[in-house]
Amino acid sequence: MRRSRLLVPAVSLGLLAATLVIAPVQAAPATQDTITPAFTPTLTYLTCPTGEKLPPRTRCAELTVPLDWQTPDDGRTIEIALRVTRSQQRGGALTFNPGGPGGSGIGIAYEQYYEFPASVRNRFDFVSWDPRGVGLSGPTLNDCSPPAGAGLPATGPVDWQAFWEAQLAATAAANAACLAANPDAAPNLGTWQVVRDMEAMRIALGYAQWNYWGMSYGTRIGNAYARTFPTSLRALIMDGSVMAGETVYRFGTTTAAGTEVAKQVYASVTGRAQAHKINTIFTYLDTSVITEEEVTLNRWDFSTYLNSQSRKQRNYPQIRATVNGFYDIVTAATSAARARALRGAGDLLERVLRANDILVVNPLVNCADLHDRPTASQIAAASIAAERQYGTTAATFNGNAGACAGLPADMSPASPSGTSTITLATPPMFVLSTGDQATPWVWGRSMANTFARSRTISYASTQHVTYLQTPSTCVNDPVTRYLLTLQRPSSDISCSFTPTPLPPQ
């Protein structure tokens, strides 16, 4: 790949267009991206959609950028949707990515804006945007569906080799069909492209630097942006971070261990007997199911429920009640006691079986970023080991390792994911939860180790993405102070659990 040079013109706030010169690049750590030949992104302010909830002083806009920054002058373009809320002090710009991949920044902008302290809202312009392929931003994907899935036995042993062979075949078929239906769009959704959109947006809006808050997958964006455009960052917050040296295999197969850590951390703050109760329920569900009024719960349903709900600590009271309810059912000593425990279990079952949305763009971004392609045998071996160590259902969380089946390894330049050290003018703050199952603590610790003089805040919870999402002043105050003053703690911080207040009855 050719290196490229970025020419940053003087652009005043409020202009409708800015000149950006960008071309293909493999980002080198800690050096500013260089860019040739020329492309001129166009920033156009629009009438905001009727009914969209927006803070005062917000303008809606779209930025026209190349479909593929490797070939910026080939005539193919897309529009990136953004919202700009002007601050009172006009002290720079704060932007964020909520994760996914596939999370819409615009979709949560109103709520996110008012979660910030007034001191932050008054200081910084607030810029929300949908990454390419997400929400209101192009390109649009057509005829893409999640794989049907191979299916798992409700009870009894699992033939992991046969399962992953079938699962990867289904995934490969779905991915290949999506790629064939979108030959231009699908290969150009990766983070390599996104960070160039983000830099084009900064220049077009006239900001000298970004203050950036990356959440979950948004930390991959933060890492890639820091390593591609290091001088374009004033402050960098990495919240629920991905790992350094990330690969598809590691991304998938290290997650199973996180299920055990999350269970133990959850039990440490909600009642230590909860870990025993969860284990007892899973032992029961390995050989039986729970049925009430034609609604059936199996081990996979229960595992998915715990995984999704434990990512927000505000769900702890509900999780605890659910665990206690199912524990009473599976440990009932007599048929009469079991019948009593089953009364009202329909609500518990419906709560657990509620479906989760699947983001179609998710594997396309991950597989554009990460270029290894694990085999069914490799994932099966990891699943057998995970089952032996953490229980049968933990092995299913290796699924991300198979998400790229059917997609070429080189459909996009890779996202920077190495372990080399990078030095920023202002080192970043990392916010990590010790029991985070989505992005385990050790992932963020490894990423923090690649940023010279970074600081970490480790919070005792299973919360996934923590800043402003819990009432912990131990977490929130230092991060807000860092945003406002760039002052970092003198050392890493460990924060004890702070319960989320119960909603008013």
PyMOL commands that set and color helices and strands:
alter all, ss='L'
color gray80, all
select helices_A, chain A and resi 106-115+118-123+160-181+186-188+191-205+217-228+230-232+248-253+255-270+273-285+299-309+313-330+335-342+345-353+361-369+376-390+392-402+441-448+473-485
alter helices_A, ss='H'
color red, helices_A
select strands_A, chain A and resi 42-46+58-66+77-85+93-97+125-129+210-215+233-239+290-292+295-297+429-433+455-459+493-495
alter strands_A, ss='S'
color yellow, strands_A
deselect
rebuild
show_as cartoon
